[in-house]
Amino acid sequence: MVKKTGYCIALQSICDENLRHVADELLYRSSGSAQSAEIEDDLVATSRACNVAFYETGIESLCGERKLFFNAPREWLLNPDLLPPNPDRVVIEVLENVKVDSGLLISLKKIKELGYTIALDDFVLTPKTRPMLPFVDIIKLDVLESPPSQSEIDLYLLNGITLLAEKVETMELFERYKHLGCTLFQGYFFSRPEVKSALSVHRSSNLNARMNILKELYRDDVDLGKVEQQLLYEPQIVVRLLKMINSAHYKRVNTITSIQHAMAVVGLDKLRTLVTTLVIANDDPCKMLLLPKVLTRAAMCQKLAQYKFNTNPDEAFIMGLLSMADLMLNQDIDVLCEQLPISDTIKEALLSHSGKQGTLLLLAMKFEKAELLGASDSTIDALNKFYLESRSWATDALHGLDCFS
């Protein structure tokens, strides 16, 4: 039998009730066109995901200081020696199809004693599943297909269990389950345009000022003095920028006290990434949650430009960075293209996915959605590698951004 390759690894964000990015779930897709797990062999899937996340890439590179949720099949639960390292960073998910018996309960007790956090995925309370409750830290509730009753929620909370609402697709569901006692959330509600409008903080509402900063940053002959002056009108961005650069991640001996000093420390390329990231996020909690995806896509476009498309990698990065600017800046993409000093190549890629840049952008977007029907295993493997490398880079670039309000 030929071993099947071409599987994909991805991460899905988990946020708390204040929309802070606190964890990620490691997702496995058996192929580039699989929109759900479609796992024929739990052990093979788990081994692949575990190897990539914990041994090849590393949990810190993927998630920074956040926790990582990891789906463990029954065989791994019964043999905790197979579980990944970093018990203080890993949440072991027990899937809904795992048989509950005395052997499993004994193993859950041991896993908890080893320091792992235990979560039950798509949990449904029955006489058979109820004995797991004493060993559980988190219960994931499928609010779309199997919404829990109020009595079940009350029981879980009474037992000190944290509730995670998953498949939260609308702001209404987020607010409803937040009110019912859920403190963790998973879904795509924060990436909807209507949610952007509903949750916009508007701490820095001067869109023109922010657009002027972006314009200056991406000029060929960027005037750093002008950038510094423009940033003075955006104090929230300045505070976040300085805090990020002052974080332990940069291992600075001397404290950075000015924008000019920050520019000298990080250099123009890093400054562009940091400032653009903060400008488009604008302190909006939903936009903060989208930042890992935005930066991962930008870095992935850059790698694709170098790998296969023989086109300008710097332009590809900017294109990827701006490809979600309609959501991030609440501005139509065609309007942004007119306002920013970007090349016609980037404009055409963003507006119509035309040209080499547009083709590689479309490829990155299809990979994100697992819509690469017909793609070869070698292409999928390369994309998977680029995704993980890009995600690691994005995590590094955003270090320090999620540790202060």
Solvent accessible surface area in square Angstrom, and as a share of the most:
residue,aa,sasa,rsa
1,M,240,1.07
2,V,138,0.79
3,K,144,0.61
4,K,110,0.47
5,T,55,0.32
6,G,2,0.02
7,Y,41,0.16
8,C,8,0.05
9,I,0,0.00
10,A,30,0.23
11,L,19,0.10
12,Q,33,0.15
13,S,17,0.11
14,I,0,0.00
15,C,2,0.01
16,D,12,0.06
17,E,54,0.24
18,N,82,0.42
19,L,11,0.05
20,R,126,0.46
21,H,17,0.08
22,V,51,0.30
23,A,4,0.03
24,D,0,0.00
25,E,12,0.05
26,L,7,0.03
27,L,28,0.14
28,Y,21,0.08
29,R,48,0.18
30,S,14,0.09
31,S,29,0.19
32,G,3,0.03
33,S,44,0.29
34,A,1,0.01
35,Q,129,0.58
36,S,62,0.40
37,A,39,0.30
38,E,105,0.47
39,I,61,0.31
40,E,165,0.74
41,D,67,0.35
42,D,59,0.31
43,L,72,0.36
44,V,60,0.35
45,A,5,0.04
46,T,10,0.06
47,S,52,0.34
48,R,32,0.12
49,A,7,0.05
50,C,5,0.03
51,N,64,0.33
52,V,7,0.04
53,A,0,0.00
54,F,16,0.07
55,Y,135,0.51
56,E,119,0.53
57,T,35,0.20
58,G,20,0.20
59,I,8,0.04
60,E,120,0.54
61,S,44,0.28
62,L,0,0.00
63,C,0,0.00
64,G,12,0.12
65,E,132,0.59
66,R,27,0.10
67,K,76,0.32
68,L,0,0.00
69,F,3,0.01
70,F,3,0.01
71,N,47,0.24
72,A,0,0.00
73,P,4,0.03
74,R,61,0.22
75,E,88,0.40
76,W,19,0.07
77,L,0,0.00
78,L,73,0.36
79,N,65,0.34
80,P,14,0.09
81,D,127,0.66
82,L,80,0.40
83,L,12,0.06
84,P,0,0.00
85,P,53,0.33
86,N,55,0.28
87,P,47,0.30
88,D,99,0.51
89,R,36,0.13
90,V,0,0.00
91,V,1,0.00
92,I,0,0.00
93,E,0,0.00
94,V,3,0.02
95,L,41,0.20
96,E,105,0.47
97,N,113,0.58
98,V,16,0.09
99,K,137,0.58
100,V,33,0.19
101,D,44,0.23
102,S,80,0.51
103,G,30,0.28
104,L,0,0.00
105,L,38,0.19
106,I,122,0.62
107,S,11,0.07
108,L,0,0.00
109,K,105,0.45
110,K,98,0.42
111,I,0,0.00
112,K,74,0.31
113,E,121,0.54
114,L,86,0.43
115,G,43,0.42
116,Y,19,0.07
117,T,22,0.13
118,I,0,0.00
119,A,0,0.00
120,L,3,0.01
121,D,17,0.09
122,D,34,0.18
123,F,18,0.08
124,V,82,0.47
125,L,35,0.17
126,T,52,0.30
127,P,126,0.79
128,K,161,0.68
129,T,27,0.16
130,R,118,0.43
131,P,60,0.38
132,M,9,0.04
133,L,13,0.06
134,P,99,0.62
135,F,41,0.17
136,V,10,0.06
137,D,44,0.23
138,I,15,0.08
139,I,0,0.00
140,K,0,0.00
141,L,3,0.02
142,D,9,0.05
143,V,8,0.04
144,L,96,0.48
145,E,125,0.56
146,S,58,0.38
147,P,80,0.50
148,P,24,0.15
149,S,52,0.34
150,Q,93,0.41
151,S,81,0.52
152,E,42,0.19
153,I,1,0.00
154,D,70,0.36
155,L,36,0.18
156,Y,2,0.01
157,L,72,0.36
158,L,153,0.76
159,N,79,0.41
160,G,68,0.65
161,I,6,0.03
162,T,49,0.28
163,L,1,0.00
164,L,0,0.00
165,A,0,0.00
166,E,16,0.07
167,K,71,0.30
168,V,0,0.00
169,E,42,0.19
170,T,65,0.38
171,M,32,0.14
172,E,119,0.53
173,L,20,0.10
174,F,4,0.02
175,E,80,0.36
176,R,114,0.42
177,Y,8,0.03
178,K,79,0.34
179,H,161,0.72
180,L,48,0.24
181,G,23,0.22
182,C,2,0.01
183,T,56,0.32
184,L,25,0.13
185,F,1,0.00
186,Q,5,0.02
187,G,2,0.02
188,Y,113,0.43
189,F,0,0.00
190,F,15,0.06
191,S,27,0.17
192,R,87,0.32
193,P,85,0.54
194,E,112,0.50
195,V,1,0.00
196,K,1,0.00
197,S,84,0.54
198,A,71,0.55
199,L,36,0.18
200,S,22,0.14
201,V,51,0.29
202,H,111,0.50
203,R,122,0.44
204,S,10,0.07
205,S,80,0.51
206,N,83,0.43
207,L,45,0.22
208,N,106,0.55
209,A,17,0.13
210,R,15,0.06
211,M,5,0.02
212,N,66,0.34
213,I,0,0.00
214,L,1,0.00
215,K,54,0.23
216,E,8,0.04
217,L,0,0.00
218,Y,28,0.11
219,R,98,0.36
220,D,152,0.79
221,D,117,0.61
222,V,26,0.15
223,D,74,0.38
224,L,71,0.35
225,G,40,0.39
226,K,102,0.43
227,V,0,0.00
228,E,39,0.18
229,Q,103,0.46
230,Q,34,0.15
231,L,0,0.00
232,L,102,0.51
233,Y,171,0.65
234,E,3,0.01
235,P,75,0.47
236,Q,66,0.29
237,I,6,0.03
238,V,21,0.12
239,V,76,0.44
240,R,23,0.09
241,L,0,0.00
242,L,32,0.16
243,K,92,0.39
244,M,1,0.01
245,I,0,0.00
246,N,60,0.31
247,S,22,0.14
248,A,89,0.69
249,H,69,0.31
250,Y,54,0.21
251,K,171,0.73
252,R,96,0.35
253,V,144,0.83
254,N,101,0.52
255,T,94,0.55
256,I,4,0.02
257,T,108,0.63
258,S,44,0.29
259,I,8,0.04
260,Q,122,0.54
261,H,58,0.26
262,A,0,0.00
263,M,15,0.07
264,A,84,0.65
265,V,46,0.27
266,V,23,0.13
267,G,31,0.30
268,L,60,0.30
269,D,109,0.57
270,K,49,0.21
271,L,1,0.00
272,R,51,0.19
273,T,11,0.06
274,L,2,0.01
275,V,0,0.00
276,T,0,0.00
277,T,1,0.01
278,L,4,0.02
279,V,0,0.00
280,I,0,0.00
281,A,0,0.00
282,N,8,0.04
283,D,14,0.07
284,D,1,0.01
285,P,32,0.20
286,C,0,0.00
287,K,4,0.02
288,M,35,0.15
289,L,3,0.02
290,L,6,0.03
291,L,1,0.00
292,P,8,0.05
293,K,87,0.37
294,V,0,0.00
295,L,1,0.01
296,T,7,0.04
297,R,12,0.04
298,A,0,0.00
299,A,5,0.04
300,M,1,0.00
301,C,0,0.00
302,Q,54,0.24
303,K,53,0.22
304,L,1,0.01
305,A,1,0.00
306,Q,121,0.54
307,Y,119,0.45
308,K,116,0.49
309,F,27,0.11
310,N,134,0.69
311,T,30,0.17
312,N,75,0.38
313,P,41,0.26
314,D,91,0.47
315,E,43,0.19
316,A,0,0.00
317,F,24,0.10
318,I,31,0.16
319,M,0,0.00
320,G,0,0.00
321,L,1,0.00
322,L,4,0.02
323,S,20,0.13
324,M,12,0.05
325,A,0,0.00
326,D,62,0.32
327,L,34,0.17
328,M,0,0.00
329,L,5,0.02
330,N,79,0.40
331,Q,35,0.16
332,D,94,0.49
333,I,40,0.20
334,D,75,0.39
335,V,58,0.33
336,L,4,0.02
337,C,2,0.01
338,E,138,0.62
339,Q,59,0.26
340,L,10,0.05
341,P,54,0.34
342,I,19,0.10
343,S,42,0.27
344,D,99,0.52
345,T,60,0.35
346,I,4,0.02
347,K,47,0.20
348,E,92,0.41
349,A,0,0.00
350,L,16,0.08
351,L,91,0.45
352,S,74,0.48
353,H,61,0.27
354,S,46,0.30
355,G,52,0.50
356,K,111,0.47
357,Q,1,0.01
358,G,0,0.00
359,T,68,0.39
360,L,0,0.00
361,L,2,0.01
362,L,65,0.32
363,L,31,0.15
364,A,0,0.00
365,M,41,0.18
366,K,73,0.31
367,F,12,0.05
368,E,54,0.24
369,K,115,0.49
370,A,12,0.09
371,E,73,0.33
372,L,14,0.07
373,L,158,0.78
374,G,79,0.76
375,A,38,0.29
376,S,58,0.37
377,D,70,0.36
378,S,79,0.51
379,T,28,0.16
380,I,5,0.02
381,D,65,0.34
382,A,16,0.13
383,L,2,0.01
384,N,12,0.06
385,K,113,0.48
386,F,19,0.08
387,Y,20,0.07
388,L,14,0.07
389,E,65,0.29
390,S,0,0.00
391,R,11,0.04
392,S,21,0.14
393,W,83,0.29
394,A,0,0.00
395,T,13,0.08
396,D,60,0.31
397,A,2,0.01
398,L,19,0.09
399,H,47,0.21
400,G,5,0.05
401,L,13,0.06
402,D,71,0.37
403,C,85,0.51
404,F,43,0.18
405,S,118,0.76
